[in-house]
Amino acid sequence: MKKCRSLVLCSMGILLSAPSWSADEPPVDVVLIGGGIMSATLGTYLKELEPDWNIHLYERLDQVADESSNAWNNAGTGHAAFAELNYTPEQSDGSVDISRAVAVTEQFEISRQFWAHQLTQGVLSNPRSFINTTPHMSFVWGEDNVDFLRKRHEAMVQNPLYVGMEYSEDYDQIAEWAPLLIEGRTPGERLAATRMPIGTDVNFGEITRQTLSALTQREGFSLSTGSEVRDLTRNDDGTWKVTIADLNDGGRETSVDARFVFIGAGGAALKLLQRSGIPESKAYAGFPVGGQFLYTTNPEVVARHDAKAYGKASVGSPPMSVPHLDRRVLDGEPALMFGPFATFSSKFLKQGSWTDLFSSMTFSNTWPMVQAGWHNLSLSRYLIGQLMMSQDDRIDSLRDYYPEVNPDDWKLWTAGQRVQIIRNDEEKGGVLEFGTDTVIASDGSLAALMGASPGASTSPSIMLRLIERAFPEEVASDEWQQKLHEIIPSYGQKLSENPELLRQVRLQTHELLELSEPMPSDEVGSTPAPEDDLPPVEQSDEQEAQQPELEAQEV
């Protein structure tokens, strides 16, 4: 075995050792590709479910959480569907459909439970370093938009998940919530806003670093950075041969056999999925879309906007264009970010190759890409318009949400790349999807995460569903059921249909995550909060079938 090399986990200052393996080694149980939030979350689940499993993680860059999971590369974080208006479309009859919002909120409640549990296990520490209370607001102007937001609020507060959501058309009230939105605005303009006090801002880079640091202390877990997975080949015994290039040693290649492989490589997942050759990969193509944001760290400005304020996308614009003015905590310091402004690059990763898009085009997916482009001409027009924007144009967009903006306070930042899914539908042809999708081989031996949002915000839910599909027999066992209920106390339940359980879960996670916004005792239900941990909740077949499907569209 070659000499171990040491690496430094970004900002952690912990030296780790990661061995290199050759093909004559016995198969490992799991290979995770990509050192981001998805692999970190899946690895954490699996190590808790099966402590004796041998798990290897390979990351192409020299440090983990430096691509899509990097806090500066996230577009919007803490997505809980409290404020994102694209989750609640208005129907032809004038009603507002909140079903997608409910599904995403259910998933974010799983995220809170997962992170709270990891705090009790010592995997995560110092909640303020990765999650902070930040109210989520929706903010609109104009008669039609105000009417829409009012109907949306009326529909949402009927659901236990959104009891406590505030609504106002009063200038003074909105100014109290978020003064930057109101000051300097023309008197008499019709405005409306909703506010959900229990919203949060989340740093997924920090969660990734902490969870992977904890995993490297566990026996049977190996982390290798500067290691690029270049090929995936099916062995005769059903395992996978994973070929890895050591980028710190001139690209020298080694390989490891694995019983299960997860491709959590962000935008690079599509090309690796194609390399696997599984039939399921032929149904997919990808289209890269980048993003830029205006940001400021001026403390006087930041201190006057304690919210994530989401607007409404312009007519004809894609969901990814929903503008928002967010308070964030980046590298331990508060900041405001506004955007997104779309960019185009043929790279699938911010630190990828200009050839990524073209090398991903195959005989089976090129025509669906053409079809998707034809059916989404509005997206093409949107991208062209975005690419033509000047800095003055971006400031003008910000002025819609911050009328008294000082352009000198704001700088432009290029965030990460997102690869939107193009799926070949048998009836519709190429369909552009603005969400996430898990692709799993028929035998469950390989899985890949495709697409973008809500991505990191719902990573514990996404990985939980992946585990259910890839390891159905294990999930059905008493041992895994007991452990899953320990990790996710509401496992198998719809919180939107169980107000008392929702109240208990929120109060418990609120306390463990040390969130600052008080949760009124009468928000959901009225009985006192339990002092002990929540009891395991039995999961029936019917309840399992009702688990919310993965929703998506982080912007």
C-alpha positions in Angstrom: 0.0 0.0 0.0 1.4 3.4 -0.9 2.4 5.9 1.6 -0.5 7.8 3.1 -0.8 11.4 2.2 -2.2 14.1 4.6 -4.7 16.7 3.8 -6.3 19.6 5.5 -10.0 19.8 5.7 -11.0 23.3 4.8 -11.0 25.6 7.8 -10.9 22.7 10.2 -7.2 22.4 10.7 -7.4 18.6 11.2 -4.8 16.4 9.5 -6.3 13.2 8.1 -4.9 10.2 6.4 -6.5 8.5 3.4 -5.0 5.3 1.9 -4.9 4.5 -1.8 -6.3 1.1 -2.8 -5.6 -1.1 -5.7 -7.8 -3.6 -7.6 -6.5 -6.6 -5.5 -8.1 -5.3 -2.4 -11.5 -6.8 -1.3 -14.6 -4.8 -2.4 -15.6 -2.0 -0.1 -19.2 -1.6 0.9 -19.7 1.9 -0.4 -18.0 4.5 -2.6 -19.1 8.1 -2.4 -18.1 10.3 -5.3 -17.9 14.0 -4.4 -17.1 15.8 -1.2 -20.3 17.9 -0.9 -23.4 17.9 1.3 -25.1 15.0 -0.4 -22.2 12.5 0.1 -21.6 13.8 3.6 -25.3 13.3 4.4 -25.5 9.8 2.9 -22.2 8.7 4.5 -23.5 9.9 7.9 -26.7 8.0 7.5 -25.0 4.8 6.4 -22.3 4.9 9.1 -25.0 5.2 11.7 -27.1 2.4 10.2 -24.2 0.1 9.5 -21.2 1.1 11.6 -19.1 -1.8 10.3 -19.5 -0.9 6.6 -16.3 0.2 4.8 -16.9 3.5 3.1 -14.6 5.4 0.8 -15.2 9.0 -0.4 -13.3 10.6 -3.3 -13.2 14.4 -3.9 -11.6 15.9 -7.0 -10.6 19.2 -5.3 -8.1 19.6 -2.6 -10.7 20.3 0.0 -14.3 19.3 0.6 -17.3 21.5 0.3 -15.6 23.8 -2.2 -18.0 23.5 -5.2 -21.8 23.6 -5.0 -21.8 23.2 -1.2 -19.6 26.2 -0.7 -21.6 28.9 1.1 -20.6 31.5 -1.5 -21.7 29.2 -4.3 -25.2 28.5 -2.9 -27.9 30.6 -4.4 -30.5 30.6 -1.7 -30.3 28.6 1.5 -32.6 27.3 4.1 -35.3 26.6 1.6 -38.5 25.6 3.5 -41.1 26.8 1.0 -42.2 29.5 3.4 -41.6 32.4 0.9 -40.7 31.0 -2.6 -43.7 32.0 -4.7 -42.8 29.6 -7.5 -43.8 26.7 -5.2 -47.4 28.0 -5.0 -48.7 28.6 -8.6 -52.0 30.3 -9.2 -54.5 28.1 -11.0 -56.8 29.0 -13.8 -59.7 29.3 -11.4 -57.9 31.8 -9.3 -57.1 29.4 -6.5 -53.5 28.9 -5.2 -52.0 25.4 -5.2 -49.8 24.9 -2.2 -49.1 21.2 -2.6 -45.5 21.6 -3.8 -44.8 24.0 -1.0 -46.1 21.5 1.5 -43.9 18.7 0.1 -40.8 20.9 0.4 -41.6 22.1 3.9 -42.1 18.5 5.0 -38.7 17.7 3.6 -37.0 20.7 5.4 -38.5 19.5 8.7 -36.6 16.2 8.1 -33.5 18.3 7.6 -34.0 20.0 10.9 -34.5 16.6 12.7 -31.4 15.1 11.0 -29.1 18.1 12.0 -30.6 18.1 15.5 -29.8 14.4 15.9 -26.3 14.9 14.7 -25.8 17.5 17.4 -26.8 15.0 20.0 -24.3 12.5 18.5 -21.4 14.9 18.5 -21.2 14.9 14.7 -22.2 18.5 14.5 -21.3 21.2 17.0 -22.0 24.9 17.6 -25.3 25.4 15.8 -24.6 29.1 15.2 -21.8 28.1 12.8 -24.3 26.5 10.4 -27.9 27.5 11.1 -29.3 30.9 12.2 -32.9 32.1 12.6 -33.7 34.4 9.6 -37.4 35.2 9.0 -38.6 34.3 5.5 -40.7 36.9 3.7 -42.6 37.1 0.4 -42.8 40.7 -1.0 -44.9 41.9 -3.9 -46.4 45.0 -5.4 -49.2 45.7 -7.9 -52.9 44.9 -7.6 -52.7 41.4 -9.2 -49.6 40.3 -7.2 -51.1 41.6 -3.9 -54.3 39.7 -4.6 -52.3 36.6 -5.3 -50.2 36.9 -2.1 -53.3 37.4 0.0 -54.9 34.2 -1.5 -51.7 32.3 -1.0 -51.5 33.3 2.6 -55.2 32.4 3.2 -54.5 28.9 1.7 -51.2 28.3 3.6 -52.3 29.2 7.1 -55.0 26.5 6.8 -52.2 24.0 6.9 -50.5 23.3 10.3 -47.1 23.8 8.7 -47.7 27.5 8.1 -49.7 28.5 11.2 -48.0 31.6 12.5 -47.3 33.1 9.0 -48.0 36.8 9.1 -49.5 38.9 6.3 -49.7 42.7 5.9 -50.4 45.4 3.3 -49.4 48.1 5.8 -46.3 50.1 5.0 -45.4 50.6 8.7 -45.7 46.9 9.5 -43.6 45.8 6.5 -41.0 48.5 7.4 -40.8 47.1 10.9 -40.1 43.6 9.4 -37.6 44.8 6.8 -37.0 48.5 6.5 -34.9 48.4 3.4 -37.9 47.1 1.4 -40.0 50.2 2.2 -37.7 53.3 2.7 -37.7 55.5 -0.3 -40.8 53.9 -1.9 -43.5 55.9 -3.5 -46.4 56.5 -1.0 -49.6 54.9 -2.0 -48.1 52.0 -4.0 -50.0 48.8 -3.4 -47.7 46.4 -1.5 -48.0 43.2 0.5 -45.8 40.9 2.4 -45.9 37.7 4.4 -43.4 36.8 7.1 -42.6 33.4 8.6 -40.6 34.1 11.8 -39.1 30.5 12.1 -37.2 30.7 8.8 -33.5 30.0 8.9 -30.3 30.6 7.0 -28.1 27.5 6.6 -24.4 27.2 5.8 -24.1 23.8 4.0 -20.4 24.1 3.5 -20.0 24.2 7.3 -22.3 21.2 7.8 -20.4 19.3 5.1 -17.0 20.0 6.8 -18.2 19.1 10.2 -19.9 15.8 9.2 -17.0 14.7 7.1 -14.5 15.6 9.8 -16.6 13.4 12.2 -16.8 10.6 9.7 -13.0 10.5 9.2 -12.7 9.7 12.9 -14.9 6.6 12.5 -13.3 3.2 11.7 -13.9 2.1 8.2 -14.3 5.5 6.6 -11.7 6.9 4.2 -11.6 10.3 2.6 -9.3 11.1 -0.3 -9.1 14.6 -1.8 -7.3 15.5 -5.0 -8.8 12.2 -6.3 -10.8 12.3 -9.5 -13.1 9.4 -10.4 -12.7 8.8 -14.1 -14.5 5.6 -14.8 -17.1 3.2 -13.5 -17.2 -0.4 -14.8 -19.5 -3.2 -13.9 -17.7 -6.4 -12.7 -18.9 -9.9 -13.4 -19.9 -10.3 -9.7 -22.2 -7.2 -9.8 -19.8 -5.0 -8.0 -18.4 -1.8 -9.5 -14.8 -1.1 -10.5 -14.1 2.6 -9.7 -11.1 4.1 -11.4 -9.5 7.0 -9.5 -6.8 9.4 -10.7 -4.5 10.9 -8.0 -4.3 14.5 -9.2 -1.5 15.2 -6.7 0.6 12.5 -8.2 0.5 13.3 -11.9 -2.9 11.6 -12.4 -1.7 8.1 -11.5 -4.7 5.8 -11.6 -5.7 3.2 -9.1 -9.0 1.4 -8.7 -11.3 0.0 -6.0 -14.2 -2.4 -6.2 -17.4 -1.4 -4.5 -20.7 -3.1 -3.7 -22.6 0.3 -3.9 -21.6 3.6 -5.6 -23.2 7.0 -5.1 -22.5 9.7 -7.6 -22.9 13.0 -5.7 -20.6 15.0 -7.8 -22.9 18.0 -8.5 -22.8 19.0 -12.2 -20.3 16.2 -12.9 -22.8 13.5 -11.9 -24.3 13.3 -15.4 -21.0 12.4 -17.2 -20.1 9.8 -14.5 -23.6 8.4 -14.7 -23.0 8.0 -18.5 -19.7 6.3 -17.9 -21.5 3.7 -15.8 -23.4 2.5 -18.8 -26.6 1.7 -16.9 -29.7 1.8 -19.1 -31.3 4.4 -16.9 -28.5 6.9 -17.8 -29.7 7.1 -21.4 -32.8 9.1 -20.5 -30.9 12.1 -19.3 -29.1 15.2 -20.6 -28.1 18.4 -18.8 -28.0 22.1 -19.5 -25.7 24.2 -17.4 -26.8 27.5 -15.9 -24.6 29.7 -13.7 -25.6 32.5 -11.4 -24.2 35.8 -10.1 -25.3 37.8 -7.1 -24.8 41.3 -5.8 -23.5 41.3 -2.2 -22.6 43.7 0.5 -21.0 43.4 3.9 -21.6 47.0 4.9 -22.6 46.5 8.5 -25.0 49.5 8.5 -26.9 48.1 5.6 -26.8 44.4 6.7 -28.1 45.3 10.2 -31.3 46.8 8.7 -32.4 43.6 6.8 -33.0 40.6 9.0 -34.9 38.5 6.5 -34.8 36.5 3.3 -37.2 38.4 1.1 -38.5 36.7 -2.0 -40.3 38.4 -4.9 -42.2 37.1 -7.9 -40.6 36.2 -11.1 -41.5 38.3 -14.2 -44.1 36.8 -16.5 -42.5 34.3 -18.9 -39.4 33.9 -16.7 -38.2 30.5 -15.5 -38.5 29.5 -11.8 -34.8 29.9 -11.3 -35.2 33.7 -11.9 -37.2 34.4 -8.7 -35.4 37.4 -7.1 -34.6 37.5 -3.5 -32.7 39.8 -1.0 -31.2 37.5 1.6 -29.4 38.0 4.9 -26.7 35.4 5.0 -23.9 34.4 7.4 -20.8 33.8 5.2 -17.5 32.8 6.8 -18.9 33.8 10.1 -19.9 37.3 9.0 -23.3 38.6 8.1 -23.9 39.8 4.6 -26.7 40.6 2.2 -27.0 39.0 -1.2 -29.4 39.8 -4.1 -30.1 37.9 -7.3 -29.8 35.6 -9.0 -28.6 36.9 -12.4 -28.1 34.1 -14.8 -24.9 33.4 -16.6 -24.0 30.8 -19.2 -20.9 28.6 -19.3 -20.5 25.2 -20.9 -18.9 24.0 -17.7 -20.9 21.6 -15.5 -18.9 22.8 -12.4 -17.5 26.1 -11.4 -14.1 24.5 -11.5 -15.0 22.2 -14.4 -14.1 22.1 -18.1 -15.4 24.1 -21.0 -16.0 20.8 -22.8 -18.4 19.4 -20.2 -21.6 20.2 -22.1 -20.4 19.0 -25.4 -18.8 15.8 -24.1 -22.0 14.9 -22.3 -24.0 14.9 -25.6 -24.7 11.4 -26.9 -26.7 9.8 -29.6 -29.6 9.1 -27.2 -29.8 12.6 -25.5 -29.0 15.1 -28.3 -32.5 15.1 -29.9 -34.2 15.5 -26.5 -32.0 18.5 -25.8 -33.1 20.1 -29.0 -36.7 19.4 -28.1 -36.3 20.8 -24.7 -34.8 24.0 -26.2 -37.7 24.4 -28.6 -40.3 24.0 -25.9 -38.5 26.5 -23.6 -37.8 29.4 -25.8 -38.8 31.7 -22.9 -35.7 30.4 -21.1 -33.5 31.2 -24.1 -34.9 34.7 -24.2 -34.4 35.0 -20.4 -30.7 33.9 -20.6 -30.0 36.3 -23.5 -31.5 39.2 -21.6 -29.5 38.2 -18.5 -26.2 38.0 -20.4 -26.8 41.5 -21.7 -27.2 43.1 -18.3 -24.8 45.7 -17.1 -23.9 46.5 -13.5 -26.3 49.4 -13.7 -29.1 47.1 -14.8 -28.4 44.8 -11.9 -28.5 47.7 -9.4 -31.8 48.8 -11.0 -33.2 45.3 -10.3 -32.0 45.6 -6.7 -33.7 49.0 -6.4 -37.1 47.3 -6.8 -36.4 45.7 -3.4 -34.1 48.3 -1.9 -35.1 51.7 -3.2 -32.4 53.7 -1.4 -29.6 51.4 -2.5 -26.1 52.9 -2.7 -24.4 51.2 -5.7 -21.0 51.7 -4.2 -21.9 49.3 -1.4 -22.5 46.3 -3.7 -20.1 44.0 -5.5 -20.8 41.2 -8.1 -20.1 37.6 -7.1 -20.1 34.6 -9.5 -21.7 31.7 -7.7 -21.7 28.0 -8.6 -22.9 26.2 -11.7 -26.2 24.2 -11.7 -27.0 21.6 -14.3 -30.7 21.5 -15.1 -32.1 18.1 -16.0 -33.4 17.3 -19.5 -35.3 14.0 -19.3 -36.4 12.0 -22.4 -40.1 11.4 -21.8 -41.6 8.7 -24.0 -44.7 10.9 -24.7 -43.4 14.5 -24.5 -39.8 14.0 -25.7 -37.2 16.2 -24.1 -38.5 17.8 -20.9 -36.6 20.4 -19.0 -36.9 19.9 -15.3 -36.0 22.5 -12.7 -35.5 20.0 -9.8 -33.6 17.1 -8.4 -33.9 13.5 -9.4 -32.2 10.4 -8.1 -31.3 7.8 -10.8 -30.8 4.3 -9.4 -29.7 1.2 -11.3 -32.3 -1.6 -11.5 -30.4 -3.7 -9.0 -29.8 -0.8 -6.6 -26.0 -1.0 -6.8 -25.4 2.5 -8.2 -27.2 5.8 -7.7 -26.7 9.3 -8.9 -28.2 12.7 -7.8 -29.1 14.9 -10.8 -30.3 18.4 -11.0 -30.3 21.4 -8.7 -32.7 22.6 -6.0 -34.0 22.6 -3.3 -30.9 20.4 -3.2 -28.8 21.1 -0.1 -31.8 22.4 2.0 -33.5 19.0 1.7 -30.5 16.8 1.5 -31.4 14.6 4.5 -34.8 13.9 2.9 -33.3 13.3 -0.6 -30.7 10.8 0.8 -33.4 9.1 3.0 -35.5 8.4 -0.1 -32.4 7.2 -1.9 -31.6 4.8 0.9 -35.2 3.4 0.8 -34.9 2.7 -2.9 -31.3 1.4 -2.9 -31.5 -0.7 0.3 -35.1 -1.8 0.5 -34.5 -5.1 2.4 -32.3 -3.3 5.0 -34.8 -0.5 5.4 -37.5 -3.1 6.1 -35.4 -4.7 8.9 -36.2 -3.9 12.6 -32.7 -2.7 13.2 -32.8 -0.1 10.4 -36.4 1.0 11.3 -35.4 1.6 14.9 -32.4 3.6 13.9 -34.2 5.6 11.3 -36.8 6.6 13.9 -34.1 7.7 16.2 -32.5 9.9 13.5 -35.8 11.2 12.2 -38.5 11.0 14.9 -41.3 11.8 12.4 -40.1 9.1 10.0 -43.1 7.7 8.1 -45.4 10.5 9.1 -46.8 13.6 7.3 -46.4 16.4 9.7 -48.9 18.4 7.8 -51.5 15.9 8.8 -50.3 15.5 12.4 -50.3 18.9 14.2 -49.3 17.6 17.6 -46.3 15.7 16.2 -45.3 18.8 14.2 -45.4 20.9 17.4 -43.3 18.4 19.3 -40.8 18.0 16.4 -40.4 21.8 15.9 -40.0 22.5 19.6 -37.4 19.8 20.0 -35.4 20.7 17.0 -35.7 24.4 17.8 -34.1 23.8 21.2 -31.4 21.5 20.0 -30.5 23.8 17.1 -30.5 26.8 19.5 -32.6 28.9 17.2 -33.4 32.4 18.5 -36.9 33.1 17.3 -39.4 32.0 20.0 -41.9 29.4 19.0 -45.4 30.2 20.5 -46.8 27.3 22.4 -50.1 27.7 20.6 -48.5 27.7 17.1 -49.6 24.1 16.5 -51.6 22.5 19.2 -51.8 23.6 22.8 -50.4 20.8 25.0 -47.1 21.3 26.8 -43.9 20.3 25.1 -42.5 16.9 26.1 -39.4 16.9 28.3 -38.1 13.6 27.0 -37.1 12.6 23.5 -39.9 11.9 21.0 -40.9 8.3 21.0 -40.4 6.3 17.8 -43.3 6.6 15.4 -44.4 3.4 13.8 -44.6 3.5 10.0 -47.4 1.8 8.1 -47.3 0.8 4.5 -49.9 3.5 3.7 -47.9 6.2 5.5 -44.8 5.1 3.7 -46.6 5.5 0.4 -47.6 9.0 1.4 -44.0 10.2 1.9 -43.7 13.5 -0.1 -42.0 13.1 -3.4 -38.8 15.1 -4.0 -39.6 18.6 -5.1 -37.2 21.0 -6.5 -36.4 24.4 -7.6 -33.9 26.1 -5.4 -33.0 29.5 -6.8 
